[in-house]
Amino acid sequence: MLYESLYVPEGGQPFGREIVQEPFLAKYVEGWGRAGDFGFIAMDGEGRRIGSITARCFGADDQGYGYVSEDVPEIGTAVLPAYRGQGIGTALLQALVDEARDRRIRALSLSVDPMNQAAMKLYRRFAFEEAGMNGTSMTMIADLTRREPE
């Protein structure tokens, strides 16, 4: 799923699968299950994994692309191409936000390519707002202390 989370613009050259071994990406999954890590996996009717969402905190000395602070988990989302546009990303993000609120987490952050319009639309529906740019990646943050939209 880490590979599937990488945005490639229409007509763009896909990344080689080995990119997930690079330290700047591998850190999102290495040692998964440490204190504070949480997430969800979407499965189809036959038990195949079709999407995932994760939340993980990083230290100031090991920042992710969507780093805001040590106490704000950075999220990562992926849905297999054949299942996109079917509400799976929305369901995953809602489950993660609900869990974060249950854990009394005050905010979530992420990084997204602003050209990824489907992802931008999803994140804005969940009140993520631009917090800065890191190269070609936009950092967004959602304040979970606000009341949920009705």
Secondary structure in CASP SS format (residue, H / E / C, confidence):
PFRMAT SS
TARGET T0000
AUTHOR 0000-0000-0000
METHOD secondary structure of the structure
MODEL  1
M C 1.00
L C 1.00
Y H 1.00
E H 1.00
S H 1.00
L C 1.00
Y C 1.00
V C 1.00
P C 1.00
E C 1.00
G C 1.00
G C 1.00
Q C 1.00
P C 1.00
F C 1.00
G C 1.00
R H 1.00
E H 1.00
I H 1.00
V H 1.00
Q H 1.00
E C 1.00
P H 1.00
F H 1.00
L H 1.00
A H 1.00
K C 1.00
Y C 1.00
V C 1.00
E C 1.00
G C 1.00
W C 1.00
G C 1.00
R C 1.00
A C 1.00
G C 1.00
D C 1.00
F E 1.00
G E 1.00
F E 1.00
I E 1.00
A E 1.00
M E 1.00
D C 1.00
G C 1.00
E C 1.00
G C 1.00
R C 1.00
R E 1.00
I E 1.00
G E 1.00
S E 1.00
I E 1.00
T E 1.00
A E 1.00
R E 1.00
C C 1.00
F C 1.00
G C 1.00
A C 1.00
D C 1.00
D C 1.00
Q C 1.00
G C 1.00
Y C 1.00
G C 1.00
Y C 1.00
V C 1.00
S C 1.00
E C 1.00
D C 1.00
V C 1.00
P C 1.00
E E 1.00
I E 1.00
G E 1.00
T E 1.00
A E 1.00
V E 1.00
L C 1.00
P H 1.00
A H 1.00
Y H 1.00
R C 1.00
G C 1.00
Q C 1.00
G C 1.00
I H 1.00
G H 1.00
T H 1.00
A H 1.00
L H 1.00
L H 1.00
Q H 1.00
A H 1.00
L H 1.00
V H 1.00
D H 1.00
E H 1.00
A H 1.00
R H 1.00
D H 1.00
R C 1.00
R C 1.00
I C 1.00
R C 1.00
A E 1.00
L E 1.00
S E 1.00
L E 1.00
S E 1.00
V E 1.00
D C 1.00
P C 1.00
M C 1.00
N C 1.00
Q H 1.00
A H 1.00
A H 1.00
M H 1.00
K H 1.00
L H 1.00
Y H 1.00
R H 1.00
R H 1.00
F C 1.00
A C 1.00
F C 1.00
E E 1.00
E E 1.00
A E 1.00
G E 1.00
M E 1.00
N E 1.00
G C 1.00
T C 1.00
S E 1.00
M E 1.00
T E 1.00
M E 1.00
I E 1.00
A E 1.00
D E 1.00
L C 1.00
T C 1.00
R C 1.00
R C 1.00
E C 1.00
P C 1.00
E C 1.00
END
